[in-house]
Amino acid sequence: MHFKIINKNKGENSKQFTYRILKENIMNLSLAPGEAISEVEISQALDVSRTPVREAIVKLKEEKLVNVFPQRGSFVSKMSLKLIEEAAFLREICDKEMLKIICSNKNKEILIKDLKKNLEYQKIIVDYEENSYEFFRLDNKFHEIIYSFCNKLNIWKAIKRLSTHYDRLRLFDALEKMNLDEILYQHEKIIEILEDNKFEEIDSIVNEHLFNFKEVMGVFTDKYPDYFEA
């Protein structure tokens, strides 16, 4: 097993630390879909006992990021096409409503400024640093800013809990650099729609933005067939 170890956060206990590290490494694909998870290796690498490792695995199983098979062991879950579609469907409904709320709000100057600043960082990452994971983080932050402005941050957190398979695919897309230019253009378009109150363009841009992956799904499943399941 190869995964990135991050230092403990202040006040973080072994249970919280182990869960966070395992989840981050599954989400950033350092632990690949289908990869076996060794409690012994994790325990040794993180310098924790087996108990927080087992507890983390149980929690990740509940989040559908780990599969546990009796007599066989634990494995990182493969990316489920069904769960990806469900998460995209949920985002589609909620994102459209958030943009409509903002278009109806006359006091959105700070929001527009924050979105443009975030977008500029995205462009820097794509043009100069080529850090796919940082681009993915900024992409998520772009949308979090929108939900936060609408006072719907708890809804965003709930969406993220239900979007683990969708988000892994999005990161996979970023790592493969299949849709980066399209994503940047779509973020620019979202800002334009919010600035100019273009209600009539909301549905089309959200659909286009959230379903980028469909255009390249065949490439992914052909190239990495062991990473996906129906």
N, C-alpha and C positions, 0 to 999 in steps of 0.2 A: 504494500500500500504506500502511496505517495500523496501526502496532503500538506497544505500550508499550515504551519502552526503560528498562531498569533498570540501575543502575550495576553495574560488575563487583564480584564478591565478592573478598574478600582472597585472593590466591594463585591466582586464576582466570586461565588463559591465554585467548588469543583464540578458540581452538577450543572450549573449554568454555563460554566466555561466549556465543559465537554460537549454539551448540546450545541452551543453556538459554533464551536469549531467544526464539528461534524456537519452541521447544517450548511455553514458557509462553504465548506469544501464540496458538498454535494451540489449546492446551487451554482458554484463557479466551475463545476465539472472537473475539479481536481480529482474528485472521486467519480469515476465514470459510471454511467448507467450500466447496471448489471454487474458491477464490480463487487467482489466478496468483501465483507467487513470483518476484520479480525479484532475481537475484543482485547486480546493479549497485546497486539501491536499498538492499538490505540492507547491502551492503558500505559504502556511503556513510553510511547512517544510524548504523551501529554503529562506524564508523571502523576497519574491519578490511579485510584484503585479501580477494580472492575465494576464496583457498584454504580458510580456515575456514568460509566460507559453503557451498562445495561439499561439504566434509566433513560439515557439519551436515545438509545435505539428504540425503546418502547414509544417514546414521544414522537420520534421521526416516523415510526410505523403508523401512528395515528394520523400523521400528516401526509401519508402515502409517499414518503420519500425513501422508505426502507421496507423491504419485504423480508419476513422471517419464516423460514421453512424448517419444521422439526427434522432433526437428524441431518440436516444439510447446512444450516447456518443462516446468517443474515447477509443481504445483498442490497446494494443501492438499487432503487426501483428504476426500471426503464421508463422513458418518457411515453406517457399514455396519450395517444391521439385523442381519445375520448375526453380526458381531463383537460387537454389543451383546448379543445373546441368549447368545452363548458366555460372555462375561464375567459376565453375571448368573447363568448356570448355575454357573460356578466359585465365585462369591461365595456362592451359595446353599448349596453343599455345605460350604464352609469356615466360613462364619459360623455355621451351625448347630452345627458341632463346637466352635467356640470358646465359644459360650454354654453348651454342655453341660459343657465342662471347667470353666468358671467356677462353674456351679451346683453342681458337686461339690467346690468349694474352699471351705473354711471361713474362710480368711483373705483376704477380699476387700474389707475395709472401705476401704482406700486406693483401690482401683479404683472402688468405688461413689462415693466422694467426688470423684475426678477426673472421672468421667462426669457427675455432677451439676453440677460447676463448668463443664464444657464446655457442657452443656445450657443453663445460665443465660446464658452468653455468646451462644449461638445465639438465645435469646429476645430478648436486648438488640438484636442485629443486626436481627432481624425487626421488632421493635416500634418501634425508634427510628432506627437508622442506614440500614436498607434497603440494605445493601451485599451484593449477591447473591454476589459472588465470595468475600467473607469468610465468609459463611454456608456456602458450598460447602467452603471450607477447614476450617472447624470441624466440618462433617459428616464429612469424611474423617478428621479428628483423632479424633473420637469412636470410630470403628471401629479406628483405629490403636492407640488406648489399650487396646482389648480384646485385639487380637492381641499387643501388647507384654506385657500381663499374663500371657498364656498362653505366653510365650517363643517366639512364632511370628512375630516381626517380619520375618524373611526371607521367610516365606510371604506376608505382607502386601505386601512390596516386589515380589514376583513377581506378585501379583495386580494391583498398580498398573501394572506394565509391560504386562500383557495387557488392561488395562481402559481404554485410551485413548479408544476410541470410546464406550464406556459412560459414562465420566466426562464426556466432552464433552456427551453427552445429559443427564446429571444437572445439569451446570452450566446448560445450556440451559433445563432445567425450572426451576431456581432463578431464572434471569433473567426467565423468563416468569411467575414466581410462581404456578405451577399447583398445587404440592403442599406448600408450606411448612408449613401448619398440620398436615397429615397427617404430615409428617416429624417435626415436633416431638412430636406425640402418640406416634408410634412409638418415638422415642428414650426418651420417658418410660416407655413400656411395656417396653422392653428393660431399663431399669434396675430396674423393678418385678419383672420375671421373675428377674433375677439376685439381687435382694435376698431374694426369697421362694422361690427354688429351684423355680420353676414349669416343670419340664422339659416338661410336657405342652403348654405354650403356645409353645415355641421355634419349632417348624416353621411355625406359622401366622404369627407376627410376622415371621420372616425372609422368608417368601414375600411377605407384604404389603409389607414395607419395600423389598425389592429390586426389586419389579415395579410400583412406583408409576407408572413411565413408561408402562406399557401402557394405563393409563386415559386418557392424554392424547396418546398417539402419533399418533392420527388428526388431532388439532388441529395438531400440529407439522408433519406431512407435508403437510397441506393448506395451511398458512400459509407453509411454507418448503420447497416441493418440491425445490428445487435443492440443498438441504443434505443430502439423504439418497440412499442407494442400497440396493438389495436385498442 
